[in-house]
Amino acid sequence: MMTWLMVALYLHDAMFKPSRLTFIQAQKENDADEALERAYIIYQKLPLFMRNWQPLARGKKTFCSMRFARNRSRLQAIPEGPDHARGSTPTGALVDEAAFQAFVEKTLAALVPALGLHGRLT
């Protein structure tokens, strides 16, 4: 249930604020994409005027990525591990079921500096 709530909040952030990059991380890439699929389900349930106001790039969600055409914000699904969290500067990160991830400490050690002072980690 918490995953649904956090995904909805990060979807709101991506839709209403420009140039956002949010990582949604889970144990496996397919699990991360399933969490991102929740954001897509919520997006599809929004009224048509909201979807027209902030359309998806290419008109749909792709595997492990949801990009918004107008404000260039993006939700990106990544698997566990610190290597996937490095190299980008996300504005937010959702680490789903962190207690079950083998490399969660290394992942958090990679995410915290990338998020900087204003990024959110949930």
DSSP file with accessible surface (Angstrom, degrees, kcal/mol):
  #  RESIDUE AA STRUCTURE BP1 BP2  ACC     N-H-->O    O-->H-N    N-H-->O    O-->H-N    TCO  KAPPA ALPHA  PHI   PSI    X-CA   Y-CA   Z-CA
    1    1 A M     >        0   0  189      0, 0.0     4,-1.7     0, 0.0     5,-0.1   0.000 360.0 360.0 360.0 -38.8    0.0    0.0    0.0
    2    2 A M  H  >  +     0   0  125      1,-0.2     4,-2.7     2,-0.2     5,-0.3   0.856 360.0  58.4 -65.3 -34.1    2.9    2.4    0.8
    3    3 A T  H  > S+     0   0   19      1,-0.2     4,-2.7     2,-0.2     5,-0.3   0.930 104.8  50.2 -61.3 -43.7    4.4    1.8   -2.6
    4    4 A W  H  > S+     0   0   96      1,-0.2     4,-2.3     2,-0.2    -1,-0.2   0.924 112.3  47.6 -58.6 -45.2    1.1    3.0   -4.3
    5    5 A L  H  X S+     0   0   89     -4,-1.7     4,-2.3     2,-0.2    -2,-0.2   0.941 114.1  44.9 -63.5 -48.3    1.1    6.1   -2.2
    6    6 A M  H  X S+     0   0   33     -4,-2.7     4,-2.5     1,-0.2     5,-0.2   0.899 112.6  51.5 -67.0 -38.2    4.8    7.0   -2.8
    7    7 A V  H  X S+     0   0    1     -4,-2.7     4,-2.3    -5,-0.3    -1,-0.2   0.921 109.8  50.7 -63.2 -41.4    4.5    6.2   -6.5
    8    8 A A  H  X S+     0   0   33     -4,-2.3     4,-2.3    -5,-0.3    -2,-0.2   0.915 110.6  48.7 -63.0 -41.0    1.5    8.5   -6.7
    9    9 A L  H  X S+     0   0   88     -4,-2.3     4,-2.3     2,-0.2    -2,-0.2   0.912 112.5  47.2 -67.2 -40.0    3.4   11.3   -4.9
   10   10 A Y  H  X S+     0   0    5     -4,-2.5     4,-2.4     2,-0.2    -1,-0.2   0.850 109.9  54.2 -70.7 -31.6    6.4   11.0   -7.2
   11   11 A L  H  X S+     0   0    5     -4,-2.3     4,-2.4    -5,-0.2    -2,-0.2   0.939 108.8  48.7 -63.6 -44.9    4.1   10.9  -10.3
   12   12 A H  H  X S+     0   0  105     -4,-2.3     4,-2.2     1,-0.2    -2,-0.2   0.928 110.9  50.9 -58.5 -45.4    2.6   14.2   -9.1
   13   13 A D  H  X S+     0   0    4     -4,-2.3     4,-1.4     1,-0.2    -1,-0.2   0.926 111.8  47.0 -58.7 -45.2    6.0   15.6   -8.6
   14   14 A A  H  < S+     0   0    0     -4,-2.4    59,-0.2     1,-0.2     6,-0.2   0.859 114.0  47.7 -67.8 -34.2    7.0   14.6  -12.1
   15   15 A M  H  < S+     0   0    4     -4,-2.4    -1,-0.2     1,-0.2    -2,-0.2   0.855 120.3  34.1 -75.9 -34.3    3.9   16.0  -13.7
   16   16 A F  H  < S+     0   0   90     -4,-2.2    -2,-0.2    -5,-0.2    -1,-0.2   0.503 111.8  59.1-105.6  -4.2    3.9   19.4  -12.0
   17   17 A K  S >< S-     0   0   87     -4,-1.4     3,-0.6    -5,-0.2    -1,-0.1  -0.988  82.2-119.3-127.4 135.3    7.6   20.2  -11.7
   18   18 A P  T 3  S+     0   0   93      0, 0.0    54,-0.2     0, 0.0    53,-0.1  -0.323  83.0   8.1 -75.8 151.8   10.0   20.5  -14.7
   19   19 A S  T 3  S+     0   0   63     52,-2.9     2,-0.3     1,-0.2    54,-0.2   0.799  80.5 161.6  55.4  41.4   13.1   18.4  -15.3
   20   20 A R    <   -     0   0   61     -3,-0.6    54,-3.1    -6,-0.2     2,-0.5  -0.697  22.9-166.2 -90.3 141.1   12.5   15.9  -12.5
   21   21 A L  E     -a   74   0A  20     -2,-0.3    70,-3.1    52,-0.2    71,-1.3  -0.979  10.1-178.9-125.8 116.4   14.3   12.6  -12.4
   22   22 A T  E     -ab  75  92A   0     52,-2.3    54,-3.3    -2,-0.5     2,-0.4  -0.973  15.0-149.1-119.6 128.1   12.9   10.0  -10.0
   23   23 A F  E     -ab  76  93A   7     69,-2.3    71,-3.0    -2,-0.5     2,-0.6  -0.808   5.3-165.3 -92.3 134.3   14.4    6.6   -9.5
   24   24 A I  E     -ab  77  94A   1     52,-2.8    54,-2.4    -2,-0.4     2,-0.4  -0.973  18.9-170.2-116.1 110.3   12.0    3.8   -8.5
   25   25 A Q  E     +ab  78  95A   2     69,-3.4    71,-3.2    -2,-0.6     2,-0.3  -0.869  14.7 161.0-111.8 137.6   14.2    0.9   -7.3
   26   26 A A  E     -a   79   0A   4     52,-1.5    54,-0.8    -2,-0.4     6,-0.1  -0.838  54.0 -87.8-138.8 177.4   13.3   -2.7   -6.5
   27   27 A Q  S    S+     0   0   69     -2,-0.3    53,-1.0    52,-0.2     2,-0.3   0.913 109.4  23.6 -56.5 -49.7   15.2   -6.0   -6.2
   28   28 A K  S  > S-     0   0  139     51,-0.2     4,-2.3     1,-0.1     5,-0.2  -0.825  81.7-115.2-118.2 159.6   14.9   -6.9   -9.9
   29   29 A E  H  > S+     0   0   96     -2,-0.3     4,-2.4     1,-0.2     5,-0.2   0.899 117.1  51.7 -61.1 -39.8   14.4   -4.8  -13.0
   30   30 A N  H  > S+     0   0  100      1,-0.2     4,-2.0     2,-0.2    -1,-0.2   0.883 109.0  50.7 -65.7 -36.6   11.0   -6.4  -13.6
   31   31 A D  H  > S+     0   0   57      2,-0.2     4,-1.9     1,-0.2    -1,-0.2   0.895 110.2  49.9 -65.9 -39.9    9.9   -5.7  -10.1
   32   32 A A  H  X S+     0   0    0     -4,-2.3     4,-2.1     2,-0.2    -2,-0.2   0.904 109.9  50.6 -64.9 -39.7   11.0   -2.0  -10.5
   33   33 A D  H  X S+     0   0   23     -4,-2.4     4,-2.2     1,-0.2    -2,-0.2   0.873 106.7  55.0 -67.5 -33.2    9.0   -1.9  -13.8
   34   34 A E  H  X S+     0   0  117     -4,-2.0     4,-1.1     2,-0.2    -1,-0.2   0.894 107.6  49.4 -64.9 -38.8    6.0   -3.3  -12.0
   35   35 A A  H  X S+     0   0    2     -4,-1.9     4,-0.9     1,-0.2     3,-0.4   0.904 111.4  49.2 -65.7 -39.1    6.2   -0.4   -9.5
   36   36 A L  H  X S+     0   0    0     -4,-2.1     4,-1.8     1,-0.2     3,-0.4   0.854 101.7  63.4 -67.5 -32.4    6.5    2.0  -12.4
   37   37 A E  H  X S+     0   0   72     -4,-2.2     4,-2.5     1,-0.2    -1,-0.2   0.844  95.5  60.5 -60.4 -30.7    3.5    0.4  -13.9
   38   38 A R  H  X S+     0   0   70     -4,-1.1     4,-2.4    -3,-0.4    -1,-0.2   0.899 102.5  50.7 -63.2 -40.3    1.5    1.6  -10.9
   39   39 A A  H  X S+     0   0    0     -4,-0.9     4,-2.6    -3,-0.4    -1,-0.2   0.904 110.1  50.3 -63.0 -39.2    2.4    5.2  -11.8
   40   40 A Y  H  X S+     0   0   46     -4,-1.8     4,-2.6     2,-0.2    -2,-0.2   0.899 108.6  51.7 -66.7 -39.5    1.1    4.5  -15.3
   41   41 A I  H  X S+     0   0   70     -4,-2.5     4,-1.2     2,-0.2    -2,-0.2   0.936 111.9  46.5 -61.8 -45.3   -2.1    3.0  -14.0
   42   42 A I  H >X S+     0   0   41     -4,-2.4     4,-0.6     1,-0.2     3,-0.5   0.931 111.6  52.1 -62.2 -43.6   -2.7    6.1  -11.9
   43   43 A Y  H >< S+     0   0   10     -4,-2.6     3,-1.2     1,-0.2    -2,-0.2   0.911 107.2  52.1 -58.8 -43.7   -1.8    8.3  -14.9
   44   44 A Q  H 3< S+     0   0   73     -4,-2.6    -1,-0.2     1,-0.3    -2,-0.2   0.762 105.6  56.2 -66.5 -24.4   -4.3    6.5  -17.1
   45   45 A K  H << S+     0   0  173     -4,-1.2    -1,-0.3    -3,-0.5    -2,-0.2   0.567  86.2 103.2 -83.9  -9.5   -7.1    7.1  -14.4
   46   46 A L  S << S-     0   0   38     -3,-1.2     5,-0.1    -4,-0.6    -3,-0.0  -0.348  88.8 -86.9 -68.2 155.1   -6.5   10.9  -14.5
   47   47 A P    >>  -     0   0   62      0, 0.0     4,-1.8     0, 0.0     3,-0.8  -0.257  38.6-113.5 -60.1 151.1   -9.0   13.0  -16.3
   48   48 A L  H 3> S+     0   0  104      1,-0.3     4,-2.8     2,-0.2     5,-0.3   0.860 114.4  59.8 -57.5 -38.5   -8.3   13.5  -20.0
   49   49 A F  H 3> S+     0   0  150      1,-0.2     4,-1.7     2,-0.2    -1,-0.3   0.874 106.4  48.4 -62.4 -32.4   -7.6   17.2  -19.7
   50   50 A M  H <> S+     0   0   41     -3,-0.8     4,-1.9     2,-0.2    -1,-0.2   0.903 111.9  48.1 -73.1 -39.5   -4.8   16.4  -17.2
   51   51 A R  H  < S+     0   0   63     -4,-1.8    -2,-0.2     1,-0.2    -1,-0.2   0.872 113.4  48.4 -68.6 -33.8   -3.3   13.8  -19.5
   52   52 A N  H  < S+     0   0   95     -4,-2.8    -1,-0.2    -5,-0.2    -2,-0.2   0.841 109.4  53.1 -71.8 -33.6   -3.5   16.2  -22.5
   53   53 A W  H  < S+     0   0  117     -4,-1.7    -2,-0.2     1,-0.3    -1,-0.2   0.869 125.8  23.1 -68.5 -36.2   -1.9   18.9  -20.4
   54   54 A Q  S  < S-     0   0    8     -4,-1.9    -1,-0.3    -5,-0.1    -2,-0.1  -0.647  86.9-175.5-131.0  75.8    1.1   16.7  -19.5
   55   55 A P        -     0   0   39      0, 0.0    14,-2.5     0, 0.0    15,-0.5  -0.325  27.9-108.9 -73.7 156.5    1.3   14.0  -22.2
   56   56 A L  B >   -F   68   0B  10     12,-0.2     3,-2.0    13,-0.1    12,-0.3  -0.551  38.7-100.5 -79.0 145.8    3.8   11.2  -22.1
   57   57 A A  G >  S+     0   0   29     10,-3.0     3,-1.3     1,-0.3    10,-0.3  -0.449 111.8   9.3 -63.4 137.4    6.6   11.2  -24.6
   58   58 A R  G 3  S-     0   0  190      1,-0.3    -1,-0.3    -2,-0.1     3,-0.1   0.614 122.1 -88.7  62.4   9.0    5.8    8.8  -27.4
   59   59 A G  G <  S+     0   0   60     -3,-2.0     2,-0.3     1,-0.1    -1,-0.3   0.517 102.5  54.0  76.2   4.3    2.3    8.6  -26.0
   60   60 A K  S <  S-     0   0  122     -3,-1.3     7,-0.4     7,-0.1     2,-0.3  -0.981  85.9 -91.0-159.0 169.1    3.1    5.7  -23.6
   61   61 A K        -     0   0   27     -2,-0.3     2,-0.2     5,-0.1     5,-0.2  -0.680  39.6-155.1 -82.5 138.4    5.2    4.2  -20.9
   62   62 A T  B >   -C   65   0A  42      3,-2.1     3,-2.0    -2,-0.3     2,-0.1  -0.636  42.9 -61.3-105.8 174.4    8.2    2.2  -22.1
   63   63 A F  T 3  S-     0   0  106      1,-0.3    -1,-0.1    -2,-0.2   -33,-0.0  -0.357 120.5 -11.6 -60.4 120.2   10.0   -0.6  -20.2
   64   64 A C  T 3  S+     0   0    5     -2,-0.1    13,-2.1   -35,-0.1     2,-0.3   0.612 123.6  84.1  66.0  17.1   11.4    1.0  -17.0
   65   65 A S  E <   -CD  62  76A   7     -3,-2.0    -3,-2.1    11,-0.2     2,-0.4  -0.986  45.3-177.9-152.7 140.2   10.8    4.6  -18.1
   66   66 A M  E     - D   0  75A   0      9,-2.3     9,-2.7    -2,-0.3     2,-0.4  -0.961  19.1-176.3-134.1 112.3    8.0    7.1  -18.1
   67   67 A R  E     - D   0  74A 107     -2,-0.4   -10,-3.0    -7,-0.4     2,-0.5  -0.916  19.0-140.7-115.6 141.7    8.8   10.5  -19.7
   68   68 A F  B  >  -F   56   0B   4      5,-2.7     4,-0.9    -2,-0.4   -12,-0.2  -0.851   9.2-148.7-102.0 132.2    6.7   13.6  -19.9
   69   69 A A  T  4 S+     0   0   55    -14,-2.5    -1,-0.1    -2,-0.5   -13,-0.1   0.880  87.4  41.1 -69.8 -41.3    6.9   15.4  -23.2
   70   70 A R  T  4 S+     0   0  160    -15,-0.5    -1,-0.2     1,-0.2   -16,-0.1   0.913 125.1  27.2 -80.5 -45.1    6.4   19.0  -22.1
   71   71 A N  T  4 S-     0   0   20      2,-0.1   -52,-2.9   -57,-0.1    -1,-0.2   0.439  94.9-128.5-102.5   2.0    8.3   19.4  -18.9
   72   72 A R     <  +     0   0  184     -4,-0.9     2,-0.2     1,-0.2    -3,-0.1   0.713  54.8 149.6  61.9  22.7   11.0   16.7  -19.6
   73   73 A S        -     0   0    0    -59,-0.2    -5,-2.7   -54,-0.2     2,-0.4  -0.548  25.8-164.3 -82.2 156.9   10.4   15.0  -16.2
   74   74 A R  E     -aD  21  67A  60    -54,-3.1   -52,-2.3    -7,-0.2     2,-0.5  -0.999  23.0-153.2-148.3 138.4   11.1   11.3  -16.0
   75   75 A L  E     -aD  22  66A   1     -9,-2.7    -9,-2.3    -2,-0.4     2,-0.5  -0.967  25.4-168.0-105.5 126.1   10.3    8.3  -13.7
   76   76 A Q  E     -aD  23  65A  37    -54,-3.3   -52,-2.8    -2,-0.5     2,-0.4  -0.971  12.5-147.9-123.7 124.7   13.0    5.7  -14.1
   77   77 A A  E     +a   24   0A   2    -13,-2.1   -52,-0.2    -2,-0.5   -44,-0.1  -0.775  24.0 176.2 -90.5 130.8   12.8    2.1  -12.8
   78   78 A I  E     -a   25   0A  13    -54,-2.4   -52,-1.5    -2,-0.4     3,-0.1  -0.975  26.3-119.8-134.1 149.4   16.1    0.6  -11.8
   79   79 A P  E     -a   26   0A  20      0, 0.0   -52,-0.2     0, 0.0   -51,-0.2  -0.317  48.0 -76.6 -78.8 172.1   17.1   -2.7  -10.2
   80   80 A E  S    S+     0   0   39    -53,-1.0     3,-0.1   -54,-0.8   -51,-0.1  -0.186  83.2  83.7 -67.0 159.5   19.0   -3.0   -6.9
   81   81 A G  S >> S-     0   0    8     22,-0.2     3,-0.7     1,-0.1     4,-0.5  -0.072  77.4-105.6 119.8 142.7   22.7   -2.3   -6.7
   82   82 A P  H >> S+     0   0   18      0, 0.0     4,-0.9     0, 0.0     3,-0.7   0.780 109.8  68.5 -69.7 -25.5   24.7    0.9   -6.3
   83   83 A D  H 34 S+     0   0  120      1,-0.2     3,-0.3     2,-0.2    -2,-0.1   0.830  97.3  52.5 -65.6 -30.1   25.9    0.9   -9.9
   84   84 A H  H <4 S+     0   0   93     -3,-0.7    -1,-0.2     1,-0.2    -4,-0.1   0.718 107.7  51.9 -77.0 -21.7   22.4    1.7  -11.2
   85   85 A A  H X< S+     0   0    0     -3,-0.7     3,-0.5    -4,-0.5    -1,-0.2   0.615  95.8  85.3 -90.0 -13.4   22.1    4.7   -8.9
   86   86 A R  T 3< S+     0   0  136     -4,-0.9     3,-0.1    -3,-0.3    25,-0.1  -0.459  74.3  39.3 -86.6 159.9   25.4    6.3   -9.9
   87   87 A G  T 3  S+     0   0   85      1,-0.3     2,-0.3    -2,-0.1    -1,-0.2   0.283  99.9  76.1  93.0 -12.0   26.0    8.6  -12.8
   88   88 A S  S <  S-     0   0   47     -3,-0.5    -1,-0.3   -67,-0.0   -67,-0.0  -0.829  71.9-131.3-124.2 167.4   22.7   10.6  -12.7
   89   89 A T        -     0   0  115     -2,-0.3   -68,-0.1    -3,-0.1    26,-0.1  -0.788  31.7-169.9-119.5  86.6   21.4   13.4  -10.4
   90   90 A P        -     0   0    2      0, 0.0   -68,-0.2     0, 0.0     3,-0.1  -0.366  23.5-150.7 -75.4 154.7   18.0   12.3   -9.4
   91   91 A T  S    S+     0   0   33    -70,-3.1    29,-1.6     1,-0.3     2,-0.3   0.540  83.1  10.0 -95.0 -12.3   15.6   14.6   -7.6
   92   92 A G  E     -be  22 120A   0    -71,-1.3   -69,-2.3    27,-0.2     2,-0.3  -0.981  60.8-162.7-161.0 155.4   13.9   11.7   -5.8
   93   93 A A  E     -be  23 121A   1     27,-2.2    29,-3.0    -2,-0.3     2,-0.6  -0.977   5.3-161.9-147.4 131.5   14.3    8.0   -5.2
   94   94 A L  E     -b   24   0A   8    -71,-3.0   -69,-3.4    -2,-0.3     2,-0.9  -0.968   7.3-163.8-111.0 114.5   11.9    5.4   -4.0
   95   95 A V  E >   -b   25   0A  14     27,-3.0     3,-0.7    -2,-0.6     2,-0.3  -0.877  17.9-150.2 -99.7 100.9   13.7    2.2   -2.7
   96   96 A D  T 3  S-     0   0   21    -71,-3.2   -69,-0.2    -2,-0.9     4,-0.1  -0.580  70.7  -6.9 -80.4 130.9   10.9   -0.3   -2.7
   97   97 A E  T >  S+     0   0  113     -2,-0.3     3,-1.7     1,-0.1    -1,-0.3   0.925  75.0 175.0  51.7  54.2   11.1   -3.1   -0.1
   98   98 A A  G X   +     0   0   35     -3,-0.7     3,-1.6     1,-0.3     6,-0.2   0.814  68.8  67.7 -60.6 -30.8   14.6   -2.0    1.0
   99   99 A A  G 3  S+     0   0   98      1,-0.3    -1,-0.3     5,-0.1    -2,-0.1   0.752 101.4  48.4 -63.8 -21.1   14.7   -4.6    3.8
  100  100 A F  G <  S+     0   0  136     -3,-1.7     2,-0.4    -4,-0.1    -1,-0.3   0.385  88.0 102.4-100.7   2.6   14.8   -7.4    1.3
  101  101 A Q    X   -     0   0    9     -3,-1.6     3,-0.9    -4,-0.3     4,-0.2  -0.754  60.7-151.1 -91.8 132.5   17.6   -6.0   -0.9
  102  102 A A  T 3  S+     0   0   83     -2,-0.4     3,-0.2     1,-0.2    -1,-0.1   0.824  95.2  37.3 -70.0 -33.4   21.0   -7.5   -0.5
  103  103 A F  T 3> S+     0   0  103      1,-0.2     4,-2.5     2,-0.1    -1,-0.2  -0.045  74.9 126.0-110.7  31.6   23.0   -4.4   -1.4
  104  104 A V  H <> S+     0   0   30     -3,-0.9     4,-2.8     1,-0.2     5,-0.2   0.879  72.4  53.0 -63.2 -37.4   20.7   -1.7    0.2
  105  105 A E  H  > S+     0   0  166     -3,-0.2     4,-2.1     1,-0.2    -1,-0.2   0.931 112.8  43.8 -64.0 -43.1   23.6   -0.1    2.2
  106  106 A K  H  > S+     0   0  128      2,-0.2     4,-1.5     1,-0.2    -1,-0.2   0.880 113.5  52.4 -68.9 -35.8   25.7    0.3   -0.9
  107  107 A T  H  X S+     0   0    0     -4,-2.5     4,-2.4     2,-0.2     3,-0.2   0.939 110.8  45.9 -64.3 -46.8   22.8    1.6   -2.8
  108  108 A L  H  X S+     0   0   59     -4,-2.8     4,-2.6     1,-0.2    -2,-0.2   0.891 108.9  56.4 -64.2 -37.0   21.9    4.2   -0.2
  109  109 A A  H  < S+     0   0   69     -4,-2.1    -1,-0.2    -5,-0.2    -2,-0.2   0.837 112.6  42.6 -64.1 -30.0   25.6    5.2    0.0
  110  110 A A  H  X S+     0   0   11     -4,-1.5     4,-0.9    -3,-0.2    -2,-0.2   0.839 116.3  47.6 -82.1 -34.7   25.4    5.8   -3.8
  111  111 A L  H  X S+     0   0    1     -4,-2.4     4,-2.5     2,-0.2     5,-0.2   0.890 100.1  63.4 -75.6 -40.8   22.0    7.6   -3.8
  112  112 A V  H  X S+     0   0   85     -4,-2.6     4,-1.2     1,-0.2    -1,-0.2   0.927 106.9  41.8 -58.2 -47.9   22.5   10.0   -0.9
  113  113 A P  H  4 S+     0   0   98      0, 0.0    -1,-0.2     0, 0.0     3,-0.2   0.896 114.2  53.8 -66.3 -33.0   25.3   12.0   -2.5
  114  114 A A  H  < S+     0   0   21     -4,-0.9    -2,-0.2     1,-0.2    -3,-0.1   0.866 106.9  51.3 -67.7 -34.6   23.5   12.0   -5.9
  115  115 A L  H  X S-     0   0   16     -4,-2.5     4,-1.2     1,-0.2     3,-0.5   0.764  92.9-171.3 -73.7 -25.9   20.4   13.4   -4.3
  116  116 A G  T  <  -     0   0   48     -4,-1.2    -1,-0.2    -5,-0.2    -2,-0.1  -0.240  49.8 -39.2  68.2-154.9   22.3   16.2   -2.7
  117  117 A L  T  4 S+     0   0  165      1,-0.2    -1,-0.2    -4,-0.1    -2,-0.1   0.755 139.4  37.9 -78.5 -27.5   20.7   18.6   -0.2
  118  118 A H  T  4 S+     0   0  174     -3,-0.5    -1,-0.2     2,-0.1    -2,-0.2   0.486  88.9 105.2-109.0  -4.1   17.3   18.9   -1.9
  119  119 A G     <  -     0   0   23     -4,-1.2     2,-0.4    -7,-0.1   -27,-0.2  -0.371  62.9-130.2 -76.0 158.1   16.6   15.4   -3.2
  120  120 A R  E     -e   92   0A 101    -29,-1.6   -27,-2.2    -2,-0.1     2,-0.5  -0.919  15.8-166.6-113.5 135.9   14.1   13.1   -1.5
  121  121 A L  E      e   93   0A  68     -2,-0.4   -27,-0.2   -29,-0.2   -29,-0.0  -0.978 360.0 360.0-121.7 120.8   14.8    9.5   -0.5
  122  122 A T              0   0   66    -29,-3.0   -27,-3.0    -2,-0.5    -2,-0.0  -0.928 360.0 360.0-129.9 360.0   11.9    7.2    0.5
